[in-house]
Each structure stands twice: as C-alpha cells, then as structure tokens.
Amino acid sequence: MCTPAAIPEYPDNLEHLAKDVRKEFKAPNLSMIVGELGNGGPVKKAGAMADLRKAQQQGASRIKNAVFVNTTAFARPNNLSPNTGHGHHWFGNAESYFLVGDALAKATIELIEKK
C-alpha cells in the first residue's frame, strides 16, 4: 500500500484502471469516484501515507469525469472504536464507514447531476 518505490506509479496505475474498467464495460465516459485512503486520519508528518494520498489525488485529477473525495476527517480515534488495533480498517468504527459512504454517494450524485 505505502511502499515508497510504488507510490510514484500510483497516478498512472489509477489512470490505467479507469481506462480498463471503461473499456470492459463499454462505457467511455463512466463516472469515477476515487475515495482517499483516509483511515488513520490526517497524517501529522511527511512520509509514505501522505505521499500515497497525494498520488491518489493526482491520479484522480487526470481522469476525465472523475472526482476525488477526501475522507481523513471521518477517521474516529481508536479509543472510541471497537477494534483498537486495526487503524487500517478504520478501527472498525461504523460511524467512519457511514461517513465515507455518505461522502462517496454525494460525490456520485454531483457527477450525475452535472450530466
């Protein structure tokens, strides 16, 4: 996920994924929603996670009819969550999952309404 050597390839790979999905489904203008890997919340220092999130945003910006959704604000602290050792799964916090889903749905609606 955050292998420093792989992060620079992320934007290109995301672009290729969008192209491949659109080709597979014969939908060249299919809307794309890219949800930020925000589990763990905002990063407090430079490093692989910050670089990965930037790469996600860069990749999304290259894709026509796509939107990037920030999600870091939805991370709830582990002490308020049922699975304190699994930050990579939002600590199992249902509120976090709900807020991410809600933000992704709102972005989808915005893209649909633009058409």
N, C-alpha and C positions, 0 to 999 in steps of 0.2 A: 504494500500500500504506500508506504512512505520511503521506499528505497531511494536514497538520493540520486543514484545513477539513472533510475527510471523516471523520475519526476519530469525532467525536461521533455520526455517523449509523450507525456500525458495529453497536451493540447492536440497534437497530431493524431494520437490514437482516438481521442474523443471525436474528432472530425471524421475519421475513418469509420468509426462505429455508426455515427449518424448517417453517413453515406450508405453504408452496408444495410442498415435497417430500412432506409427509404427505398433502396433498390429491391430488397427482399419482398417488401410489401407493395411494391409498385406505387409508391406514394412520394414523389419527388419533393413535395412541399410539406411533408408531415411535420407537425409542430414537435419541438423537442423541449423538454423541461429538464434542466440539469440542477439537481439538488446538491448543494455544498455538503461535503463531508464535515459536518459541524459537531459531531459527537465529541464530548470533552470540553465543549465551549470555546470561547475565544482563546487564542494562543497568546501567551504572555511574553514570548521571546521568538526571535527568528529561528528557523530550523525547518526540518522536513515537513511538518504538518502545515506550517504557514506557506511553504513553497508549494505543497500539493494543492492547497486551497486556491492559491493564485493561478496555478496551472489549470485547475478546473474552470475558473472564471475566464481565463484566456481562451481555452478550448471552446467554451460555450459562445464566446463573443465572435468566433469565426464561423459559426453555424447559422446559416440563414433560417429565419423563423424559429429561433431558439431563445430561451430565456434562462438566466442563472438565478437561482433562489438561495439567498443567504439563510443559513439555519443555525449558526452558532448561538444566537440568543435563546434558542429553545432548549439548550442543554441545562438540565437541572443538576444540582450538586449530588454527589454520591450519598451524602448523609440524609438526603430527602428521597432516596430511591431504594427500591427493593433489592437491587443486585449491585452492591457497593464496589465489587471488584471488576466490573465489566464496563468501563468507560467507552470501549469500542462498540458497545451496544446500548449507548445512552443510559447506562446503569439500569436498564430495564424499566425506565420511567415512562409510564403511559402518557403522562402529560407531554413529555418531549415528543413522543411518537405522534400524538394527536396534533401538536402544533406544526410539526414538519409536514404531515399530511395536509393540514389545512392550508399552509403556505403554498405547497405544490399545487393543490386544487385551485387556489385563487390565481396562480400564475397561468394555469391551464385555461381558466375562464377568460383571463385577459387576452391570451393569444387567440382564442376562439372569437372573441368579440371584435378583435382587430380585423377579422375577415368579414 
